Amino acid sequence: DHLQEVKDGSKTVEEAIHLSTNKQGSGIGSSAHIGAGALSRNVKSAPMTLNEILAFLNSFVKKLTASNVKNKHATFHGIWSAYHDLVAKHLYPWDQEYLRRMPPRRQDGSIYLSVVSFRDEFCVETLKDAFNKAKNPDNLFIGLVQQNCEDENCRRGSNVGPDPDCYNLFCSSSMGKKHCNNGQIRLLRMKEAESLGPYMARYFASKLWMGEQWYMQIDSHMSFLQNWDALSIQMLEKAPSEKPVISNLPPPHTSNLQEKIAVAAPRLCGAVFATSDIEGQIVRLEGSYNYDRVKLDTPRFAPFVAAGYLIAHSDMLRDVPFDPFLPYLFLGEEILLSARLWTSGYDIFSPTISLVGHRYERNQQPKFWEAIHMAFTNGVHNPLQMLVLNRIKQQLGYPESARDMIKPKTLLTAVEQYSMGHSRSLDEYLKIVGLNVS
């Protein structure tokens, strides 16, 4: 009822839903989260079940598909507007309920591995290697967001036909059956044309967490060191912080990780302002380098996290939740996540040894922005991404994206719910890492 007021900035989405709820006689006051008002008529406190979560997410993806079809020929402004309205009406209120009902963190050594795959033929090998190389495979749980082309005329390099089904291939394998039957693989299927980019895929994967003690996120084309899980936990426990996050840009998948145990892992320490016209001067992270001559047992502090490999205290999903209003992005998520983690009291470290390898050369593989062009019109992704990047830039303090400058105002919807923490200041973080966005 109040969507237009949200869109023109005269009301926040929290105020709008609270007003709608009061009209229905809830009589509940405001809260820091939208869920308190909107859900007060039927308050639930128990954690959501996996079936409950998947039922909602699948329903939302169906609504997204219908919206995309309806807005096939929309401008990039029209695409954003349609997505914003869909999320404000459905996904955001649900997300706030989910955050209120998150399960408690377990203390059993379990690891939740977030894997997002976009038409990736190497996904199944990643899952197999993760379990094969784990010291405690029964304590490993994977949330897989699989985005595939399922038609007979799908093209992937020189190949034609449906993409390899990572989940089915793994679960039908001799080593995968046991883990799938034990419920250790949680799956959200999406079609290629439903892709919202890697950040939103990680958003969906984060909702499949069921209280595991540690949270790890990777790309779907990785290799692993033997006993990577136990060594990861060992590093986290040795890090001098109550809320550690360990991350870097891993070495190539062709590296002999066993041989690299003897040397210090590369560290992610540099950042630059992008200079391309299609990147909006967003901060980009430079590659990892071997800064240390001596390998230490205690992880060293680092300024940034890489989205394709990090492992952390799983309360980060509660304290620094993924933002559902950041679709269509390939840029900006890493500097935003780094700043949000640090300001929320999390300390970032480099790994002491390289535990994973990454397949960097994927030139002939499909890219998600091609799916955006297929879903809408050719060439629409770059201006769409530039528009959405303003939400990130506003949070980081770019003057051209200041609150009074940013348009449309829907880019600010619920931004406070998914922005900087209150343990340390953004200004202090930017000074420490040597960035001046103004």
C-alpha positions as MATLAB code, in Angstrom:
seq = 'DHLQEVKDGSKTVEEAIHLSTNKQGSGIGSSAHIGAGALSRNVKSAPMTLNEILAFLNSFVKKLTASNVKNKHATFHGIWSAYHDLVAKHLYPWDQEYLRRMPPRRQDGSIYLSVVSFRDEFCVETLKDAFNKAKNPDNLFIGLVQQNCEDENCRRGSNVGPDPDCYNLFCSSSMGKKHCNNGQIRLLRMKEAESLGPYMARYFASKLWMGEQWYMQIDSHMSFLQNWDALSIQMLEKAPSEKPVISNLPPPHTSNLQEKIAVAAPRLCGAVFATSDIEGQIVRLEGSYNYDRVKLDTPRFAPFVAAGYLIAHSDMLRDVPFDPFLPYLFLGEEILLSARLWTSGYDIFSPTISLVGHRYERNQQPKFWEAIHMAFTNGVHNPLQMLVLNRIKQQLGYPESARDMIKPKTLLTAVEQYSMGHSRSLDEYLKIVGLNVS';
ca = [
       0.000    0.000    0.000;
       2.895    2.371    0.724;
       5.345    1.263   -1.964;
       5.255    4.569   -3.828;
       6.128    6.450   -0.632;
       9.126    4.150   -0.203;
      10.155    4.742   -3.813;
      10.023    8.532   -3.550;
      11.860    8.488   -0.213;
       9.108    9.945    1.978;
       8.915    6.753    4.065;
      11.342    3.969    4.860;
      10.331    0.422    4.035;
      10.216   -0.283    7.783;
       7.744    2.562    8.330;
       5.607    1.442    5.396;
       5.262   -2.135    6.593;
       4.700   -1.004   10.175;
       1.825    1.221    8.995;
       0.312   -1.626    6.982;
       0.552   -3.894    9.998;
      -1.086   -1.381   12.318;
      -3.995   -1.041    9.893;
      -4.565   -4.735   10.463;
      -4.666   -4.186   14.213;
      -1.339   -5.543   15.388;
      -0.704   -2.723   17.873;
       2.984   -3.579   17.995;
       5.576   -0.819   18.235;
       8.546   -0.235   16.004;
      11.749   -2.235   16.109;
      15.282   -2.169   14.773;
      14.174   -4.829   12.316;
      11.173   -4.830   10.053;
      10.122   -8.281   11.178;
       8.878   -7.208   14.611;
       5.906   -5.303   13.236;
       5.162   -7.270   10.091;
       5.263  -10.637   11.807;
       3.671   -9.794   15.130;
       0.318  -11.280   14.237;
       1.836  -14.738   14.121;
       5.137  -14.543   15.956;
       7.428  -17.530   15.636;
      10.653  -17.845   17.517;
      11.963  -21.289   16.525;
      14.621  -21.325   13.806;
      13.311  -21.806   10.296;
      13.599  -25.326    8.957;
      15.528  -25.991    5.765;
      12.275  -26.951    4.023;
      10.707  -23.681    5.123;
      13.672  -21.695    3.802;
      13.825  -23.504    0.470;
      10.070  -23.215   -0.039;
      10.271  -19.453    0.316;
      13.400  -19.026   -1.811;
      11.962  -21.158   -4.619;
       8.763  -19.144   -4.468;
      10.729  -15.899   -4.675;
      12.738  -17.130   -7.671;
       9.467  -17.928   -9.470;
       8.246  -14.390   -8.806;
      11.588  -13.075  -10.061;
      11.219  -15.037  -13.295;
       7.736  -13.646  -13.880;
       9.000  -10.124  -13.207;
      11.909  -10.572  -15.609;
       9.580  -11.749  -18.376;
       7.283   -8.788  -17.793;
      10.214   -6.356  -17.903;
      12.110   -8.013  -20.751;
      12.518   -4.747  -22.690;
      12.806   -2.379  -19.731;
      15.601    0.157  -19.385;
      18.220   -0.431  -16.701;
      16.245    1.964  -14.468;
      13.106   -0.097  -15.078;
      14.933   -3.354  -14.306;
      16.193   -1.954  -10.995;
      12.755   -0.573  -10.110;
      11.060   -3.926  -10.749;
      13.680   -5.810   -8.741;
      13.533   -3.321   -5.866;
       9.746   -3.522   -5.625;
       9.795   -7.328   -5.660;
      12.419   -7.489   -2.898;
      10.775   -4.773   -0.784;
       7.469   -6.626   -0.939;
       8.643  -10.221   -0.506;
      12.339  -10.943    0.126;
      13.239   -8.165    2.553;
      10.436   -8.800    5.085;
      11.219  -12.514    4.946;
      14.924  -11.813    5.405;
      14.262   -9.845    8.557;
      12.181  -12.709    9.937;
      14.958  -15.149    9.013;
      17.538  -13.027   10.848;
      15.306  -12.939   13.929;
      14.928  -16.722   13.843;
      18.476  -17.786   12.974;
      19.618  -20.967   14.722;
      22.169  -20.779   17.532;
      25.795  -21.375   16.581;
      26.862  -24.940   17.265;
      30.064  -25.892   19.103;
      30.828  -29.164   17.324;
      33.614  -28.304   14.893;
      31.216  -28.248   11.938;
      31.934  -26.207    8.797;
      29.318  -24.759    6.478;
      30.733  -24.377    2.965;
      28.926  -21.905    0.719;
      29.408  -22.835   -2.957;
      27.852  -20.787   -5.764;
      28.056  -22.199   -9.255;
      27.227  -20.466  -12.521;
      27.222  -22.981  -15.361;
      30.443  -24.450  -13.977;
      31.669  -27.794  -15.284;
      34.270  -27.908  -12.486;
      31.714  -27.712   -9.675;
      31.405  -31.454   -9.126;
      35.186  -31.852   -8.868;
      35.213  -29.072   -6.278;
      32.659  -30.897   -4.119;
      34.477  -34.207   -4.470;
      37.833  -32.677   -3.565;
      36.352  -30.866   -0.562;
      35.035  -34.123    0.922;
      37.966  -36.290   -0.188;
      40.529  -33.983    1.382;
      38.555  -33.243    4.571;
      39.871  -34.794    7.766;
      36.306  -34.875    9.176;
      33.986  -35.135    6.154;
      30.999  -35.968    8.340;
      31.315  -32.487    9.868;
      31.189  -30.735    6.489;
      27.911  -29.278    5.192;
      27.576  -27.600    1.809;
      25.054  -25.038    0.640;
      25.048  -25.161   -3.174;
      23.398  -22.513   -5.324;
      23.425  -24.057   -8.795;
      22.656  -21.737  -11.711;
      22.524  -23.758  -14.921;
      21.333  -23.687  -18.493;
      19.164  -26.773  -18.843;
      18.177  -26.644  -22.539;
      19.459  -28.860  -25.335;
      20.796  -25.831  -27.232;
      22.872  -24.427  -24.365;
      26.344  -23.384  -25.489;
      29.415  -23.595  -23.290;
      32.572  -23.007  -25.302;
      32.508  -25.599  -28.078;
      30.010  -27.803  -26.212;
      26.275  -27.815  -26.872;
      23.649  -29.242  -24.540;
      22.511  -28.925  -20.917;
      25.119  -27.910  -18.374;
      26.538  -30.654  -16.150;
      24.289  -31.031  -13.119;
      26.752  -30.611  -10.246;
      24.356  -31.819   -7.568;
      23.133  -34.917   -9.419;
      26.611  -35.900  -10.561;
      28.005  -35.621   -7.045;
      25.097  -37.344   -5.335;
      25.126  -40.249   -7.810;
      28.871  -40.797   -7.363;
      30.139  -43.566   -5.098;
      31.629  -41.108   -2.603;
      28.846  -38.539   -2.837;
      25.828  -40.760   -2.145;
      26.571  -41.092    1.546;
      26.922  -37.356    2.118;
      23.808  -36.508    0.120;
      21.785  -39.173    1.933;
      23.011  -37.667    5.216;
      21.659  -34.280    4.210;
      25.100  -32.707    3.936;
      24.357  -31.033    0.576;
      21.662  -28.355    0.583;
      20.606  -27.240   -2.878;
      18.924  -24.218   -4.396;
      18.445  -24.624   -8.145;
      18.237  -21.566  -10.370;
      18.106  -21.276  -14.128;
      20.738  -19.315  -16.008;
      18.318  -16.505  -16.834;
      17.430  -16.144  -13.123;
      20.996  -15.314  -12.117;
      21.431  -12.102  -10.140;
      25.217  -12.244  -10.028;
      27.695  -13.825   -7.589;
      26.854  -11.573   -4.644;
      23.168  -12.469   -4.646;
      24.013  -16.138   -5.176;
      26.079  -15.911   -1.982;
      23.112  -14.211   -0.322;
      20.908  -17.222   -1.155;
      23.599  -19.700   -0.081;
      23.999  -17.926    3.271;
      20.364  -18.700    4.066;
      21.029  -22.454    3.874;
      23.279  -22.264    6.947;
      21.901  -24.393    9.772;
      24.019  -23.300   12.741;
      27.391  -24.778   11.796;
      30.252  -23.469   13.919;
      32.355  -22.099   11.068;
      31.342  -20.417    7.806;
      33.409  -20.732    4.643;
      32.639  -19.402    1.164;
      34.397  -20.352   -2.048;
      33.938  -20.297   -5.786;
      32.861  -23.522   -7.492;
      36.202  -24.198   -9.209;
      38.618  -24.880   -6.348;
      41.091  -27.500   -5.141;
      41.928  -28.379   -1.526;
      44.889  -29.312    0.627;
      44.675  -32.581    2.563;
      43.004  -31.979    5.953;
      42.035  -28.456    4.900;
      39.086  -28.431    7.301;
      41.055  -29.237   10.454;
      43.839  -26.868    9.417;
      41.306  -24.089    8.789;
      39.836  -24.458   12.263;
      43.330  -24.581   13.732;
      44.177  -21.265   12.056;
      40.946  -19.656   13.214;
      41.564  -20.749   16.789;
      45.135  -19.441   16.720;
      44.121  -16.055   15.341;
      44.326  -13.396   18.096;
      40.667  -12.402   17.886;
      37.290  -13.484   19.200;
      35.801  -12.953   15.722;
      38.401  -13.980   13.160;
      38.054  -14.024    9.380;
      40.752  -15.635    7.250;
      41.000  -14.814    3.555;
      43.276  -14.249    0.580;
      43.368  -14.738   -3.159;
      44.487  -18.393   -3.315;
      47.259  -19.703   -5.576;
      46.274  -21.290   -8.912;
      44.623  -24.713   -8.807;
      47.672  -26.153  -10.572;
      49.828  -25.408   -7.510;
      51.114  -28.279   -5.422;
      49.494  -27.270   -2.142;
      51.326  -30.000   -0.236;
      54.677  -28.527   -1.228;
      53.512  -25.022   -0.332;
      53.017  -25.998    3.322;
      56.653  -25.096    3.929;
      56.224  -21.462    2.876;
      53.997  -18.604    4.019;
      50.725  -18.198    2.142;
      50.265  -15.188   -0.141;
      48.573  -12.204    1.494;
      45.935   -9.813    0.154;
      47.185   -6.347    1.095;
      46.695   -3.965   -1.840;
      43.756   -2.066   -3.300;
      43.319    0.450   -6.110;
      40.550    2.658   -7.423;
      39.241    1.237  -10.691;
      39.903    3.443  -13.703;
      37.572    1.862  -16.266;
      34.517    3.904  -17.287;
      32.229    0.986  -16.410;
      33.541    0.495  -12.855;
      32.578    3.791  -11.227;
      35.950    4.231   -9.443;
      35.019    1.428   -7.055;
      37.845    0.003   -4.954;
      39.301   -3.123   -6.532;
      41.589   -5.527   -4.691;
      44.960   -6.353   -6.169;
      46.369   -9.859   -6.275;
      47.800  -11.765   -3.331;
      51.578  -11.697   -3.007;
      54.172  -13.524   -0.901;
      55.113  -10.684    1.417;
      56.492  -12.883    4.217;
      59.846  -14.622    4.133;
      59.100  -16.571    7.307;
      56.030  -18.730    7.849;
      54.425  -18.123   11.242;
      51.994  -20.323   13.159;
      49.832  -17.321   14.132;
      47.830  -15.655   11.351;
      48.819  -12.065   10.565;
      46.359   -9.221   10.220;
      45.184   -8.293    6.726;
      43.122   -5.345    5.458;
      40.739   -7.063    3.033;
      38.742  -10.216    2.355;
      38.322  -11.906   -1.010;
      34.789  -13.073   -1.820;
      36.021  -16.257   -3.527;
      37.709  -17.635   -0.412;
      37.119  -16.799    3.222;
      36.480  -18.732    6.390;
      35.126  -17.166    9.553;
      33.324  -17.418   12.843;
      29.800  -18.153   11.589;
      28.245  -15.354   13.642;
      29.276  -13.140   10.728;
      26.079  -14.293    8.992;
      24.135  -12.842   11.904;
      26.212   -9.720   12.467;
      27.026   -8.875    8.835;
      24.128  -10.328    6.823;
      24.174  -10.272    3.039;
      22.176   -7.421    1.512;
      19.245   -8.492   -0.737;
      19.296   -5.104   -2.490;
      22.606   -5.726   -4.319;
      21.752   -7.607   -7.534;
      23.599   -7.730  -10.862;
      27.041   -6.932   -9.374;
      30.467   -8.257  -10.266;
      32.301   -5.406   -8.537;
      32.345   -3.810   -5.111;
      31.323   -6.677   -2.843;
      34.823   -7.292   -1.455;
      35.614   -3.778   -0.249;
      32.104   -3.449    1.187;
      32.305   -6.774    3.028;
      35.782   -5.952    4.321;
      34.591   -2.627    5.752;
      31.389   -4.067    7.199;
      33.254   -6.919    8.891;
      35.899   -4.664   10.417;
      33.422   -2.070   11.678;
      31.366   -4.922   13.192;
      34.299   -6.071   15.311;
      35.668   -8.812   13.081;
      39.420   -9.005   12.515;
      40.728  -10.063    9.112;
      43.786  -12.304    8.792;
      45.838  -13.922    6.071;
      46.084  -17.726    6.154;
      49.393  -19.068    7.435;
      49.465  -21.711    4.686;
      47.598  -22.120    1.410;
      44.648  -24.460    1.974;
      42.852  -24.035   -1.365;
      43.691  -23.423   -5.005;
      41.605  -21.460   -7.481;
      41.027  -22.033  -11.196;
      41.620  -18.549  -12.611;
      41.715  -19.272  -16.340;
      38.108  -19.687  -17.445;
      38.099  -17.647  -20.654;
      35.716  -19.889  -22.597;
      33.248  -20.349  -19.765;
      29.854  -18.555  -19.697;
      29.640  -15.302  -17.717;
      26.645  -14.202  -15.675;
      26.333  -10.821  -17.409;
      25.630  -12.712  -20.630;
      22.620  -14.191  -18.850;
      21.517  -10.671  -17.856;
      21.621   -9.664  -21.519;
      19.651  -12.770  -22.440;
      17.031  -12.110  -19.761;
      16.638   -8.456  -20.771;
      18.401   -6.701  -23.660;
      21.958   -6.768  -24.915;
      24.280   -4.248  -23.262;
      22.047   -3.499  -20.279;
      24.321   -5.022  -17.626;
      27.001   -2.322  -17.447;
      24.672    0.648  -16.791;
      22.614   -1.544  -14.438;
      25.706   -2.456  -12.431;
      26.840    1.189  -12.373;
      23.459    2.155  -10.941;
      23.473   -0.475   -8.180;
      27.118    0.282   -7.315;
      25.895    3.600   -5.917;
      24.379    1.719   -2.965;
      27.846    0.411   -2.095;
      29.555    3.734   -2.748;
      27.078    5.547   -0.501;
      27.959    3.229    2.380;
      31.688    3.761    1.817;
      31.332    7.548    1.756;
      31.900    8.427   -1.895;
      30.767   12.078   -2.186;
      29.064   11.565   -5.553;
      26.864    8.897   -3.934;
      25.988   10.846   -0.794;
      22.457   10.447    0.515;
      21.301   13.799   -0.832;
      22.880   13.140   -4.243;
      21.889    9.557   -4.926;
      19.078    8.775   -7.368;
      16.759    6.986   -7.397;
      16.107    7.035   -3.665;
      15.168    3.354   -3.791;
      18.922    2.660   -3.796;
      18.790    3.575   -0.106;
      15.947    1.249    0.877;
      16.800   -0.472    4.182;
      20.466    0.371    3.669;
      20.990    0.835    7.427;
      20.070   -2.819    7.997;
      22.979   -3.998    5.841;
      25.631   -1.358    6.345;
      28.551   -0.637    8.664;
      28.752   -2.007   12.175;
      29.026   -0.025   15.393;
      32.130   -1.527   17.011;
      34.626    0.575   15.051;
      34.291    3.493   12.656;
      34.435    3.444    8.868;
      36.774    6.447    8.911;
      39.209    4.511   11.077;
      39.068    1.507    8.746;
      39.680    3.571    5.599;
      42.602    5.330    7.272;
      44.187    2.020    8.316;
      43.910    0.499    4.831;
      45.066    3.689    3.118;
      41.945    4.638    1.146;
      40.498    8.113    0.704;
      37.196    7.874   -1.185;
      36.605   11.633   -1.132;
];
